[in-house]
Amino acid sequence: MSKLPRISGRECVRALEKAGFFIRRQEGSHIILRRSEPFAQLVVPDHKELDRGTLRAIIRQSGLTVEAFVSFL
């Protein structure tokens, strides 16, 4: 298992946009992203630094591997 980087919510959103997601809307400090094919919807907190467990859950929900996600950073 590779080590997760320490990134902000905005950096996470930018990486997910490279992976095919787009920003659907923002509610307070949470950014909602969506992908059409295959369908997936994610919620990313807009924090200065994401907790490693939160980041791992976002990556798992996106259907990406940690290595693929890190390559989009």
Predicted model as a PDB file, atoms N, CA, C, CB and O in Angstrom, pLDDT in the B-factor column:
MODEL        1                                                                  
ATOM      1  N   MET A   1       0.853  -1.176   0.000  1.00 56.00           N  
ATOM      2  CA  MET A   1       0.000   0.000   0.000  1.00 56.00           C  
ATOM      3  C   MET A   1       0.896   1.236   0.000  1.00 56.00           C  
ATOM      4  CB  MET A   1      -0.969   0.000   1.228  1.00 56.00           C  
ATOM      5  O   MET A   1       1.779   1.368   0.847  1.00 56.00           O  
ATOM      6  N   SER A   2       0.670   2.125  -0.937  1.00 63.00           N  
ATOM      7  CA  SER A   2       1.523   3.301  -1.020  1.00 63.00           C  
ATOM      8  C   SER A   2       1.065   4.368  -0.033  1.00 63.00           C  
ATOM      9  CB  SER A   2       1.528   3.861  -2.446  1.00 63.00           C  
ATOM     10  O   SER A   2      -0.086   4.384   0.403  1.00 63.00           O  
ATOM     11  N   LYS A   3       1.978   5.242   0.300  1.00 82.00           N  
ATOM     12  CA  LYS A   3       1.714   6.280   1.281  1.00 82.00           C  
ATOM     13  C   LYS A   3       0.909   7.414   0.646  1.00 82.00           C  
ATOM     14  CB  LYS A   3       3.032   6.815   1.868  1.00 82.00           C  
ATOM     15  O   LYS A   3       1.175   7.829  -0.482  1.00 82.00           O  
ATOM     16  N   LEU A   4      -0.065   7.896   1.382  1.00 88.00           N  
ATOM     17  CA  LEU A   4      -0.900   8.995   0.895  1.00 88.00           C  
ATOM     18  C   LEU A   4      -0.209  10.328   1.150  1.00 88.00           C  
ATOM     19  CB  LEU A   4      -2.290   8.970   1.571  1.00 88.00           C  
ATOM     20  O   LEU A   4       0.381  10.527   2.212  1.00 88.00           O  
ATOM     21  N   PRO A   5      -0.277  11.238   0.190  1.00 89.00           N  
ATOM     22  CA  PRO A   5       0.302  12.570   0.413  1.00 89.00           C  
ATOM     23  C   PRO A   5      -0.603  13.426   1.281  1.00 89.00           C  
ATOM     24  CB  PRO A   5       0.559  13.274  -0.923  1.00 89.00           C  
ATOM     25  O   PRO A   5      -1.794  13.139   1.408  1.00 89.00           O  
ATOM     26  N   ARG A   6      -0.058  14.463   1.873  1.00 92.00           N  
ATOM     27  CA  ARG A   6      -0.836  15.444   2.631  1.00 92.00           C  
ATOM     28  C   ARG A   6      -1.235  16.542   1.653  1.00 92.00           C  
ATOM     29  CB  ARG A   6      -0.017  16.028   3.860  1.00 92.00           C  
ATOM     30  O   ARG A   6      -0.387  17.315   1.208  1.00 92.00           O  
ATOM     31  N   ILE A   7      -2.519  16.615   1.315  1.00 94.00           N  
ATOM     32  CA  ILE A   7      -2.984  17.607   0.348  1.00 94.00           C  
ATOM     33  C   ILE A   7      -4.214  18.318   0.896  1.00 94.00           C  
ATOM     34  CB  ILE A   7      -3.300  16.946  -1.016  1.00 94.00           C  
ATOM     35  O   ILE A   7      -4.851  17.858   1.843  1.00 94.00           O  
ATOM     36  N   SER A   8      -4.529  19.451   0.273  1.00 94.00           N  
ATOM     37  CA  SER A   8      -5.721  20.207   0.660  1.00 94.00           C  
ATOM     38  C   SER A   8      -6.926  19.691  -0.128  1.00 94.00           C  
ATOM     39  CB  SER A   8      -5.517  21.733   0.418  1.00 94.00           C  
ATOM     40  O   SER A   8      -6.783  18.893  -1.054  1.00 94.00           O  
ATOM     41  N   GLY A   9      -8.089  20.151   0.248  1.00 93.00           N  
ATOM     42  CA  GLY A   9      -9.302  19.783  -0.469  1.00 93.00           C  
ATOM     43  C   GLY A   9      -9.283  20.273  -1.901  1.00 93.00           C  
ATOM     44  O   GLY A   9      -9.730  19.569  -2.807  1.00 93.00           O  
ATOM     45  N   ARG A  10      -8.767  21.482  -2.115  1.00 94.00           N  
ATOM     46  CA  ARG A  10      -8.696  22.039  -3.481  1.00 94.00           C  
ATOM     47  C   ARG A  10      -7.760  21.229  -4.368  1.00 94.00           C  
ATOM     48  CB  ARG A  10      -8.229  23.501  -3.440  1.00 94.00           C  
ATOM     49  O   ARG A  10      -8.056  21.011  -5.542  1.00 94.00           O  
ATOM     50  N   GLU A  11      -6.628  20.779  -3.818  1.00 94.00           N  
ATOM     51  CA  GLU A  11      -5.698  19.947  -4.586  1.00 94.00           C  
ATOM     52  C   GLU A  11      -6.348  18.616  -4.949  1.00 94.00           C  
ATOM     53  CB  GLU A  11      -4.399  19.707  -3.789  1.00 94.00           C  
ATOM     54  O   GLU A  11      -6.135  18.095  -6.044  1.00 94.00           O  
ATOM     55  N   CYS A  12      -7.128  18.075  -4.045  1.00 94.00           N  
ATOM     56  CA  CYS A  12      -7.853  16.839  -4.302  1.00 94.00           C  
ATOM     57  C   CYS A  12      -8.862  17.040  -5.436  1.00 94.00           C  
ATOM     58  CB  CYS A  12      -8.567  16.356  -3.022  1.00 94.00           C  
ATOM     59  O   CYS A  12      -8.987  16.185  -6.314  1.00 94.00           O  
ATOM     60  N   VAL A  13      -9.570  18.151  -5.421  1.00 95.00           N  
ATOM     61  CA  VAL A  13     -10.556  18.458  -6.463  1.00 95.00           C  
ATOM     62  C   VAL A  13      -9.863  18.578  -7.820  1.00 95.00           C  
ATOM     63  CB  VAL A  13     -11.321  19.767  -6.129  1.00 95.00           C  
ATOM     64  O   VAL A  13     -10.365  18.055  -8.815  1.00 95.00           O  
ATOM     65  N   ARG A  14      -8.716  19.261  -7.873  1.00 95.00           N  
ATOM     66  CA  ARG A  14      -7.983  19.413  -9.137  1.00 95.00           C  
ATOM     67  C   ARG A  14      -7.556  18.054  -9.690  1.00 95.00           C  
ATOM     68  CB  ARG A  14      -6.747  20.314  -8.939  1.00 95.00           C  
ATOM     69  O   ARG A  14      -7.658  17.817 -10.894  1.00 95.00           O  
ATOM     70  N   ALA A  15      -7.081  17.164  -8.825  1.00 94.00           N  
ATOM     71  CA  ALA A  15      -6.667  15.828  -9.265  1.00 94.00           C  
ATOM     72  C   ALA A  15      -7.866  15.033  -9.780  1.00 94.00           C  
ATOM     73  CB  ALA A  15      -5.981  15.067  -8.112  1.00 94.00           C  
ATOM     74  O   ALA A  15      -7.759  14.331 -10.786  1.00 94.00           O  
ATOM     75  N   LEU A  16      -9.001  15.139  -9.099  1.00 95.00           N  
ATOM     76  CA  LEU A  16     -10.195  14.414  -9.533  1.00 95.00           C  
ATOM     77  C   LEU A  16     -10.737  14.970 -10.844  1.00 95.00           C  
ATOM     78  CB  LEU A  16     -11.274  14.478  -8.454  1.00 95.00           C  
ATOM     79  O   LEU A  16     -11.294  14.219 -11.644  1.00 95.00           O  
ATOM     80  N   GLU A  17     -10.585  16.274 -11.080  1.00 94.00           N  
ATOM     81  CA  GLU A  17     -11.001  16.855 -12.355  1.00 94.00           C  
ATOM     82  C   GLU A  17     -10.173  16.279 -13.497  1.00 94.00           C  
ATOM     83  CB  GLU A  17     -10.871  18.389 -12.322  1.00 94.00           C  
ATOM     84  O   GLU A  17     -10.698  16.055 -14.588  1.00 94.00           O  
ATOM     85  N   LYS A  18      -8.897  16.039 -13.265  1.00 94.00           N  
ATOM     86  CA  LYS A  18      -8.039  15.408 -14.275  1.00 94.00           C  
ATOM     87  C   LYS A  18      -8.472  13.965 -14.529  1.00 94.00           C  
ATOM     88  CB  LYS A  18      -6.563  15.447 -13.830  1.00 94.00           C  
ATOM     89  O   LYS A  18      -8.237  13.420 -15.608  1.00 94.00           O  
ATOM     90  N   ALA A  19      -9.104  13.352 -13.532  1.00 92.00           N  
ATOM     91  CA  ALA A  19      -9.562  11.964 -13.651  1.00 92.00           C  
ATOM     92  C   ALA A  19     -10.959  11.866 -14.278  1.00 92.00           C  
ATOM     93  CB  ALA A  19      -9.567  11.300 -12.276  1.00 92.00           C  
ATOM     94  O   ALA A  19     -11.501  10.766 -14.393  1.00 92.00           O  
ATOM     95  N   GLY A  20     -11.545  12.987 -14.680  1.00 92.00           N  
ATOM     96  CA  GLY A  20     -12.828  12.949 -15.376  1.00 92.00           C  
ATOM     97  C   GLY A  20     -14.021  13.445 -14.584  1.00 92.00           C  
ATOM     98  O   GLY A  20     -15.144  13.398 -15.085  1.00 92.00           O  
ATOM     99  N   PHE A  21     -13.817  13.916 -13.367  1.00 95.00           N  
ATOM    100  CA  PHE A  21     -14.910  14.459 -12.564  1.00 95.00           C  
ATOM    101  C   PHE A  21     -15.085  15.939 -12.875  1.00 95.00           C  
ATOM    102  CB  PHE A  21     -14.645  14.247 -11.054  1.00 95.00           C  
ATOM    103  O   PHE A  21     -14.160  16.590 -13.361  1.00 95.00           O  
ATOM    104  N   PHE A  22     -16.267  16.466 -12.594  1.00 95.00           N  
ATOM    105  CA  PHE A  22     -16.498  17.910 -12.719  1.00 95.00           C  
ATOM    106  C   PHE A  22     -17.249  18.387 -11.488  1.00 95.00           C  
ATOM    107  CB  PHE A  22     -17.295  18.252 -14.024  1.00 95.00           C  
ATOM    108  O   PHE A  22     -17.973  17.626 -10.846  1.00 95.00           O  
ATOM    109  N   ILE A  23     -17.061  19.666 -11.170  1.00 95.00           N  
ATOM    110  CA  ILE A  23     -17.708  20.238  -9.991  1.00 95.00           C  
ATOM    111  C   ILE A  23     -19.181  20.443 -10.303  1.00 95.00           C  
ATOM    112  CB  ILE A  23     -17.034  21.582  -9.565  1.00 95.00           C  
ATOM    113  O   ILE A  23     -19.541  21.155 -11.240  1.00 95.00           O  
ATOM    114  N   ARG A  24     -20.017  19.812  -9.508  1.00 95.00           N  
ATOM    115  CA  ARG A  24     -21.464  19.929  -9.683  1.00 95.00           C  
ATOM    116  C   ARG A  24     -21.997  21.145  -8.940  1.00 95.00           C  
ATOM    117  CB  ARG A  24     -22.173  18.657  -9.195  1.00 95.00           C  
ATOM    118  O   ARG A  24     -22.746  21.952  -9.490  1.00 95.00           O  
ATOM    119  N   ARG A  25     -21.589  21.260  -7.659  1.00 94.00           N  
ATOM    120  CA  ARG A  25     -22.007  22.405  -6.847  1.00 94.00           C  
ATOM    121  C   ARG A  25     -21.156  22.426  -5.587  1.00 94.00           C  
ATOM    122  CB  ARG A  25     -23.536  22.334  -6.493  1.00 94.00           C  
ATOM    123  O   ARG A  25     -20.379  21.508  -5.323  1.00 94.00           O  
ATOM    124  N   GLN A  26     -21.321  23.499  -4.815  1.00 93.00           N  
ATOM    125  CA  GLN A  26     -20.639  23.601  -3.535  1.00 93.00           C  
ATOM    126  C   GLN A  26     -21.650  24.038  -2.490  1.00 93.00           C  
ATOM    127  CB  GLN A  26     -19.439  24.592  -3.608  1.00 93.00           C  
ATOM    128  O   GLN A  26     -22.399  24.995  -2.689  1.00 93.00           O  
ATOM    129  N   GLU A  27     -21.660  23.322  -1.373  1.00 91.00           N  
ATOM    130  CA  GLU A  27     -22.551  23.659  -0.263  1.00 91.00           C  
ATOM    131  C   GLU A  27     -21.681  23.918   0.954  1.00 91.00           C  
ATOM    132  CB  GLU A  27     -23.599  22.516   0.014  1.00 91.00           C  
ATOM    133  O   GLU A  27     -21.168  22.980   1.565  1.00 91.00           O  
ATOM    134  N   GLY A  28     -21.514  25.174   1.307  1.00 92.00           N  
ATOM    135  CA  GLY A  28     -20.661  25.530   2.435  1.00 92.00           C  
ATOM    136  C   GLY A  28     -19.223  25.161   2.136  1.00 92.00           C  
ATOM    137  O   GLY A  28     -18.658  25.613   1.140  1.00 92.00           O  
ATOM    138  N   SER A  29     -18.625  24.342   2.990  1.00 93.00           N  
ATOM    139  CA  SER A  29     -17.229  23.965   2.791  1.00 93.00           C  
ATOM    140  C   SER A  29     -17.097  22.587   2.141  1.00 93.00           C  
ATOM    141  CB  SER A  29     -16.491  23.982   4.121  1.00 93.00           C  
ATOM    142  O   SER A  29     -16.038  21.966   2.231  1.00 93.00           O  
ATOM    143  N   HIS A  30     -18.154  22.101   1.490  1.00 95.00           N  
ATOM    144  CA  HIS A  30     -18.111  20.798   0.829  1.00 95.00           C  
ATOM    145  C   HIS A  30     -18.347  20.965  -0.664  1.00 95.00           C  
ATOM    146  CB  HIS A  30     -19.157  19.838   1.435  1.00 95.00           C  
ATOM    147  O   HIS A  30     -19.319  21.592  -1.085  1.00 95.00           O  
ATOM    148  N   ILE A  31     -17.447  20.398  -1.458  1.00 96.00           N  
ATOM    149  CA  ILE A  31     -17.522  20.474  -2.910  1.00 96.00           C  
ATOM    150  C   ILE A  31     -18.036  19.130  -3.417  1.00 96.00           C  
ATOM    151  CB  ILE A  31     -16.126  20.830  -3.543  1.00 96.00           C  
ATOM    152  O   ILE A  31     -17.481  18.083  -3.081  1.00 96.00           O  
ATOM    153  N   ILE A  32     -19.096  19.159  -4.225  1.00 96.00           N  
ATOM    154  CA  ILE A  32     -19.691  17.936  -4.759  1.00 96.00           C  
ATOM    155  C   ILE A  32     -19.243  17.788  -6.205  1.00 96.00           C  
ATOM    156  CB  ILE A  32     -21.255  17.962  -4.650  1.00 96.00           C  
ATOM    157  O   ILE A  32     -19.471  18.668  -7.035  1.00 96.00           O  
ATOM    158  N   LEU A  33     -18.598  16.650  -6.495  1.00 96.00           N  
ATOM    159  CA  LEU A  33     -18.115  16.355  -7.839  1.00 96.00           C  
ATOM    160  C   LEU A  33     -18.890  15.179  -8.409  1.00 96.00           C  
ATOM    161  CB  LEU A  33     -16.599  16.055  -7.831  1.00 96.00           C  
ATOM    162  O   LEU A  33     -19.399  14.339  -7.667  1.00 96.00           O  
ATOM    163  N   ARG A  34     -18.976  15.126  -9.740  1.00 96.00           N  
ATOM    164  CA  ARG A  34     -19.719  14.056 -10.397  1.00 96.00           C  
ATOM    165  C   ARG A  34     -18.974  13.612 -11.653  1.00 96.00           C  
ATOM    166  CB  ARG A  34     -21.157  14.518 -10.747  1.00 96.00           C  
ATOM    167  O   ARG A  34     -18.277  14.394 -12.301  1.00 96.00           O  
ATOM    168  N   ARG A  35     -19.148  12.326 -11.974  1.00 92.00           N  
ATOM    169  CA  ARG A  35     -18.630  11.753 -13.221  1.00 92.00           C  
ATOM    170  C   ARG A  35     -19.783  10.994 -13.846  1.00 92.00           C  
ATOM    171  CB  ARG A  35     -17.369  10.812 -12.978  1.00 92.00           C  
ATOM    172  O   ARG A  35     -20.538  10.321 -13.145  1.00 92.00           O  
ATOM    173  N   SER A  36     -19.928  11.096 -15.169  1.00 89.00           N  
ATOM    174  CA  SER A  36     -21.049  10.461 -15.850  1.00 89.00           C  
ATOM    175  C   SER A  36     -20.816   8.980 -16.122  1.00 89.00           C  
ATOM    176  CB  SER A  36     -21.324  11.172 -17.144  1.00 89.00           C  
ATOM    177  O   SER A  36     -21.660   8.148 -15.787  1.00 89.00           O  
ATOM    178  N   GLU A  37     -19.678   8.644 -16.728  1.00 87.00           N  
ATOM    179  CA  GLU A  37     -19.418   7.254 -17.117  1.00 87.00           C  
ATOM    180  C   GLU A  37     -18.118   6.765 -16.551  1.00 87.00           C  
ATOM    181  CB  GLU A  37     -19.405   7.108 -18.622  1.00 87.00           C  
ATOM    182  O   GLU A  37     -17.081   7.329 -16.899  1.00 87.00           O  
ATOM    183  N   PRO A  38     -18.088   5.771 -15.716  1.00 88.00           N  
ATOM    184  CA  PRO A  38     -19.212   5.221 -14.964  1.00 88.00           C  
ATOM    185  C   PRO A  38     -19.649   6.220 -13.899  1.00 88.00           C  
ATOM    186  CB  PRO A  38     -18.834   3.862 -14.317  1.00 88.00           C  
ATOM    187  O   PRO A  38     -18.832   6.977 -13.374  1.00 88.00           O  
ATOM    188  N   PHE A  39     -20.928   6.218 -13.587  1.00 91.00           N  
ATOM    189  CA  PHE A  39     -21.481   7.225 -12.682  1.00 91.00           C  
ATOM    190  C   PHE A  39     -20.836   7.142 -11.301  1.00 91.00           C  
ATOM    191  CB  PHE A  39     -22.997   7.056 -12.564  1.00 91.00           C  
ATOM    192  O   PHE A  39     -20.704   6.066 -10.717  1.00 91.00           O  
ATOM    193  N   ALA A  40     -20.442   8.300 -10.803  1.00 91.00           N  
ATOM    194  CA  ALA A  40     -19.923   8.410  -9.440  1.00 91.00           C  
ATOM    195  C   ALA A  40     -20.135   9.834  -8.965  1.00 91.00           C  
ATOM    196  CB  ALA A  40     -18.411   8.015  -9.369  1.00 91.00           C  
ATOM    197  O   ALA A  40     -20.021  10.780  -9.744  1.00 91.00           O  
ATOM    198  N   GLN A  41     -20.442   9.987  -7.692  1.00 94.00           N  
ATOM    199  CA  GLN A  41     -20.588  11.308  -7.088  1.00 94.00           C  
ATOM    200  C   GLN A  41     -19.803  11.319  -5.786  1.00 94.00           C  
ATOM    201  CB  GLN A  41     -22.094  11.666  -6.843  1.00 94.00           C  
ATOM    202  O   GLN A  41     -19.927  10.409  -4.966  1.00 94.00           O  
ATOM    203  N   LEU A  42     -18.989  12.362  -5.601  1.00 93.00           N  
ATOM    204  CA  LEU A  42     -18.114  12.473  -4.439  1.00 93.00           C  
ATOM    205  C   LEU A  42     -18.339  13.781  -3.717  1.00 93.00           C  
ATOM    206  CB  LEU A  42     -16.656  12.350  -4.852  1.00 93.00           C  
ATOM    207  O   LEU A  42     -18.756  14.770  -4.320  1.00 93.00           O  
ATOM    208  N   VAL A  43     -18.065  13.787  -2.433  1.00 95.00           N  
ATOM    209  CA  VAL A  43     -18.098  15.000  -1.626  1.00 95.00           C  
ATOM    210  C   VAL A  43     -16.701  15.189  -1.055  1.00 95.00           C  
ATOM    211  CB  VAL A  43     -19.187  14.919  -0.486  1.00 95.00           C  
ATOM    212  O   VAL A  43     -16.183  14.320  -0.353  1.00 95.00           O  
ATOM    213  N   VAL A  44     -16.092  16.342  -1.366  1.00 96.00           N  
ATOM    214  CA  VAL A  44     -14.744  16.647  -0.892  1.00 96.00           C  
ATOM    215  C   VAL A  44     -14.820  17.868   0.019  1.00 96.00           C  
ATOM    216  CB  VAL A  44     -13.763  16.896  -2.088  1.00 96.00           C  
ATOM    217  O   VAL A  44     -15.282  18.924  -0.414  1.00 96.00           O  
ATOM    218  N   PRO A  45     -14.377  17.747   1.271  1.00 95.00           N  
ATOM    219  CA  PRO A  45     -14.371  18.911   2.154  1.00 95.00           C  
ATOM    220  C   PRO A  45     -13.288  19.898   1.720  1.00 95.00           C  
ATOM    221  CB  PRO A  45     -14.151  18.479   3.622  1.00 95.00           C  
ATOM    222  O   PRO A  45     -12.171  19.494   1.394  1.00 95.00           O  
ATOM    223  N   ASP A  46     -13.613  21.174   1.717  1.00 92.00           N  
ATOM    224  CA  ASP A  46     -12.676  22.219   1.298  1.00 92.00           C  
ATOM    225  C   ASP A  46     -11.851  22.651   2.514  1.00 92.00           C  
ATOM    226  CB  ASP A  46     -13.435  23.444   0.668  1.00 92.00           C  
ATOM    227  O   ASP A  46     -12.006  23.765   3.013  1.00 92.00           O  
ATOM    228  N   HIS A  47     -10.981  21.765   2.980  1.00 92.00           N  
ATOM    229  CA  HIS A  47     -10.135  22.039   4.138  1.00 92.00           C  
ATOM    230  C   HIS A  47      -8.699  22.274   3.709  1.00 92.00           C  
ATOM    231  CB  HIS A  47     -10.203  20.886   5.142  1.00 92.00           C  
ATOM    232  O   HIS A  47      -8.302  21.881   2.612  1.00 92.00           O  
ATOM    233  N   LYS A  48      -7.917  22.917   4.573  1.00 94.00           N  
ATOM    234  CA  LYS A  48      -6.510  23.180   4.266  1.00 94.00           C  
ATOM    235  C   LYS A  48      -5.718  21.893   4.140  1.00 94.00           C  
ATOM    236  CB  LYS A  48      -5.889  24.064   5.336  1.00 94.00           C  
ATOM    237  O   LYS A  48      -4.802  21.794   3.324  1.00 94.00           O  
ATOM    238  N   GLU A  49      -6.077  20.901   4.955  1.00 94.00           N  
ATOM    239  CA  GLU A  49      -5.409  19.609   4.894  1.00 94.00           C  
ATOM    240  C   GLU A  49      -6.432  18.518   5.168  1.00 94.00           C  
ATOM    241  CB  GLU A  49      -4.231  19.536   5.906  1.00 94.00           C  
ATOM    242  O   GLU A  49      -7.114  18.537   6.193  1.00 94.00           O  
ATOM    243  N   LEU A  50      -6.536  17.561   4.240  1.00 93.00           N  
ATOM    244  CA  LEU A  50      -7.477  16.466   4.408  1.00 93.00           C  
ATOM    245  C   LEU A  50      -6.870  15.393   5.293  1.00 93.00           C  
ATOM    246  CB  LEU A  50      -7.881  15.879   3.049  1.00 93.00           C  
ATOM    247  O   LEU A  50      -5.679  15.097   5.197  1.00 93.00           O  
ATOM    248  N   ASP A  51      -7.688  14.815   6.149  1.00 92.00           N  
ATOM    249  CA  ASP A  51      -7.267  13.695   6.967  1.00 92.00           C  
ATOM    250  C   ASP A  51      -6.992  12.508   6.045  1.00 92.00           C  
ATOM    251  CB  ASP A  51      -8.345  13.344   8.043  1.00 92.00           C  
ATOM    252  O   ASP A  51      -7.655  12.349   5.020  1.00 92.00           O  
ATOM    253  N   ARG A  52      -6.020  11.678   6.406  1.00 90.00           N  
ATOM    254  CA  ARG A  52      -5.650  10.551   5.532  1.00 90.00           C  
ATOM    255  C   ARG A  52      -6.798   9.574   5.340  1.00 90.00           C  
ATOM    256  CB  ARG A  52      -4.447   9.814   6.104  1.00 90.00           C  
ATOM    257  O   ARG A  52      -6.973   9.043   4.244  1.00 90.00           O  
ATOM    258  N   GLY A  53      -7.578   9.327   6.374  1.00 92.00           N  
ATOM    259  CA  GLY A  53      -8.722   8.424   6.247  1.00 92.00           C  
ATOM    260  C   GLY A  53      -9.775   8.986   5.307  1.00 92.00           C  
ATOM    261  O   GLY A  53     -10.368   8.249   4.519  1.00 92.00           O  
ATOM    262  N   THR A  54     -10.008  10.287   5.390  1.00 93.00           N  
ATOM    263  CA  THR A  54     -10.971  10.953   4.500  1.00 93.00           C  
ATOM    264  C   THR A  54     -10.497  10.869   3.062  1.00 93.00           C  
ATOM    265  CB  THR A  54     -11.175  12.429   4.908  1.00 93.00           C  
ATOM    266  O   THR A  54     -11.282  10.566   2.164  1.00 93.00           O  
ATOM    267  N   LEU A  55      -9.207  11.138   2.834  1.00 94.00           N  
ATOM    268  CA  LEU A  55      -8.650  11.081   1.485  1.00 94.00           C  
ATOM    269  C   LEU A  55      -8.738   9.662   0.931  1.00 94.00           C  
ATOM    270  CB  LEU A  55      -7.189  11.568   1.481  1.00 94.00           C  
ATOM    271  O   LEU A  55      -9.090   9.472  -0.233  1.00 94.00           O  
ATOM    272  N   ARG A  56      -8.423   8.675   1.747  1.00 94.00           N  
ATOM    273  CA  ARG A  56      -8.490   7.278   1.293  1.00 94.00           C  
ATOM    274  C   ARG A  56      -9.928   6.899   0.920  1.00 94.00           C  
ATOM    275  CB  ARG A  56      -7.954   6.324   2.391  1.00 94.00           C  
ATOM    276  O   ARG A  56     -10.143   6.182  -0.058  1.00 94.00           O  
ATOM    277  N   ALA A  57     -10.909   7.374   1.690  1.00 95.00           N  
ATOM    278  CA  ALA A  57     -12.315   7.094   1.389  1.00 95.00           C  
ATOM    279  C   ALA A  57     -12.737   7.763   0.079  1.00 95.00           C  
ATOM    280  CB  ALA A  57     -13.218   7.572   2.544  1.00 95.00           C  
ATOM    281  O   ALA A  57     -13.478   7.169  -0.705  1.00 95.00           O  
ATOM    282  N   ILE A  58     -12.277   8.985  -0.166  1.00 95.00           N  
ATOM    283  CA  ILE A  58     -12.594   9.692  -1.414  1.00 95.00           C  
ATOM    284  C   ILE A  58     -12.011   8.934  -2.601  1.00 95.00           C  
ATOM    285  CB  ILE A  58     -12.048  11.146  -1.382  1.00 95.00           C  
ATOM    286  O   ILE A  58     -12.680   8.758  -3.619  1.00 95.00           O  
ATOM    287  N   ILE A  59     -10.762   8.486  -2.470  1.00 94.00           N  
ATOM    288  CA  ILE A  59     -10.115   7.744  -3.553  1.00 94.00           C  
ATOM    289  C   ILE A  59     -10.865   6.432  -3.812  1.00 94.00           C  
ATOM    290  CB  ILE A  59      -8.625   7.460  -3.211  1.00 94.00           C  
ATOM    291  O   ILE A  59     -11.077   6.064  -4.967  1.00 94.00           O  
ATOM    292  N   ARG A  60     -11.264   5.732  -2.762  1.00 93.00           N  
ATOM    293  CA  ARG A  60     -11.991   4.467  -2.908  1.00 93.00           C  
ATOM    294  C   ARG A  60     -13.327   4.700  -3.608  1.00 93.00           C  
ATOM    295  CB  ARG A  60     -12.218   3.806  -1.529  1.00 93.00           C  
ATOM    296  O   ARG A  60     -13.704   3.926  -4.487  1.00 93.00           O  
ATOM    297  N   GLN A  61     -14.051   5.762  -3.229  1.00 94.00           N  
ATOM    298  CA  GLN A  61     -15.348   6.051  -3.835  1.00 94.00           C  
ATOM    299  C   GLN A  61     -15.215   6.464  -5.299  1.00 94.00           C  
ATOM    300  CB  GLN A  61     -16.057   7.147  -3.053  1.00 94.00           C  
ATOM    301  O   GLN A  61     -16.133   6.257  -6.093  1.00 94.00           O  
ATOM    302  N   SER A  62     -14.074   7.048  -5.654  1.00 93.00           N  
ATOM    303  CA  SER A  62     -13.881   7.478  -7.038  1.00 93.00           C  
ATOM    304  C   SER A  62     -13.579   6.310  -7.970  1.00 93.00           C  
ATOM    305  CB  SER A  62     -12.759   8.491  -7.114  1.00 93.00           C  
ATOM    306  O   SER A  62     -13.678   6.448  -9.190  1.00 93.00           O  
ATOM    307  N   GLY A  63     -13.213   5.162  -7.406  1.00 92.00           N  
ATOM    308  CA  GLY A  63     -12.898   4.004  -8.234  1.00 92.00           C  
ATOM    309  C   GLY A  63     -11.458   3.982  -8.711  1.00 92.00           C  
ATOM    310  O   GLY A  63     -11.092   3.141  -9.532  1.00 92.00           O  
ATOM    311  N   LEU A  64     -10.639   4.893  -8.210  1.00 91.00           N  
ATOM    312  CA  LEU A  64      -9.231   4.955  -8.591  1.00 91.00           C  
ATOM    313  C   LEU A  64      -8.385   4.197  -7.577  1.00 91.00           C  
ATOM    314  CB  LEU A  64      -8.758   6.419  -8.702  1.00 91.00           C  
ATOM    315  O   LEU A  64      -8.819   3.944  -6.453  1.00 91.00           O  
ATOM    316  N   THR A  65      -7.170   3.836  -7.989  1.00 91.00           N  
ATOM    317  CA  THR A  65      -6.200   3.314  -7.039  1.00 91.00           C  
ATOM    318  C   THR A  65      -5.420   4.498  -6.472  1.00 91.00           C  
ATOM    319  CB  THR A  65      -5.243   2.266  -7.713  1.00 91.00           C  
ATOM    320  O   THR A  65      -5.441   5.589  -7.042  1.00 91.00           O  
ATOM    321  N   VAL A  66      -4.746   4.288  -5.372  1.00 91.00           N  
ATOM    322  CA  VAL A  66      -3.942   5.351  -4.771  1.00 91.00           C  
ATOM    323  C   VAL A  66      -2.855   5.799  -5.745  1.00 91.00           C  
ATOM    324  CB  VAL A  66      -3.311   4.874  -3.439  1.00 91.00           C  
ATOM    325  O   VAL A  66      -2.583   6.994  -5.868  1.00 91.00           O  
ATOM    326  N   GLU A  67      -2.235   4.844  -6.437  1.00 92.00           N  
ATOM    327  CA  GLU A  67      -1.178   5.185  -7.393  1.00 92.00           C  
ATOM    328  C   GLU A  67      -1.712   6.037  -8.540  1.00 92.00           C  
ATOM    329  CB  GLU A  67      -0.535   3.912  -7.946  1.00 92.00           C  
ATOM    330  O   GLU A  67      -1.071   7.002  -8.955  1.00 92.00           O  
ATOM    331  N   ALA A  68      -2.898   5.672  -9.054  1.00 92.00           N  
ATOM    332  CA  ALA A  68      -3.507   6.453 -10.142  1.00 92.00           C  
ATOM    333  C   ALA A  68      -3.853   7.859  -9.663  1.00 92.00           C  
ATOM    334  CB  ALA A  68      -4.775   5.747 -10.677  1.00 92.00           C  
ATOM    335  O   ALA A  68      -3.636   8.834 -10.382  1.00 92.00           O  
ATOM    336  N   PHE A  69      -4.390   7.963  -8.448  1.00 93.00           N  
ATOM    337  CA  PHE A  69      -4.743   9.274  -7.903  1.00 93.00           C  
ATOM    338  C   PHE A  69      -3.487  10.156  -7.747  1.00 93.00           C  
ATOM    339  CB  PHE A  69      -5.461   9.111  -6.536  1.00 93.00           C  
ATOM    340  O   PHE A  69      -3.501  11.333  -8.105  1.00 93.00           O  
ATOM    341  N   VAL A  70      -2.422   9.580  -7.218  1.00 92.00           N  
ATOM    342  CA  VAL A  70      -1.177  10.345  -7.016  1.00 92.00           C  
ATOM    343  C   VAL A  70      -0.622  10.803  -8.359  1.00 92.00           C  
ATOM    344  CB  VAL A  70      -0.118   9.492  -6.260  1.00 92.00           C  
ATOM    345  O   VAL A  70      -0.033  11.881  -8.439  1.00 92.00           O  
ATOM    346  N   SER A  71      -0.793  10.013  -9.410  1.00 92.00           N  
ATOM    347  CA  SER A  71      -0.302  10.423 -10.736  1.00 92.00           C  
ATOM    348  C   SER A  71      -1.042  11.646 -11.273  1.00 92.00           C  
ATOM    349  CB  SER A  71      -0.441   9.269 -11.725  1.00 92.00           C  
ATOM    350  O   SER A  71      -0.493  12.380 -12.095  1.00 92.00           O  
ATOM    351  N   PHE A  72      -2.283  11.880 -10.823  1.00 92.00           N  
ATOM    352  CA  PHE A  72      -3.063  13.040 -11.264  1.00 92.00           C  
ATOM    353  C   PHE A  72      -2.689  14.315 -10.480  1.00 92.00           C  
ATOM    354  CB  PHE A  72      -4.565  12.749 -11.107  1.00 92.00           C  
ATOM    355  O   PHE A  72      -3.094  15.411 -10.868  1.00 92.00           O  
ATOM    356  N   LEU A  73      -1.933  14.184  -9.397  1.00 89.00           N  
ATOM    357  CA  LEU A  73      -1.583  15.360  -8.587  1.00 89.00           C  
ATOM    358  C   LEU A  73      -0.589  16.260  -9.282  1.00 89.00           C  
ATOM    359  CB  LEU A  73      -1.020  14.930  -7.253  1.00 89.00           C  
ATOM    360  O   LEU A  73      -0.197  17.288  -8.731  1.00 89.00           O  
TER     361      LEU A  73                                                      
ENDMDL                                                                          
END                                                                             
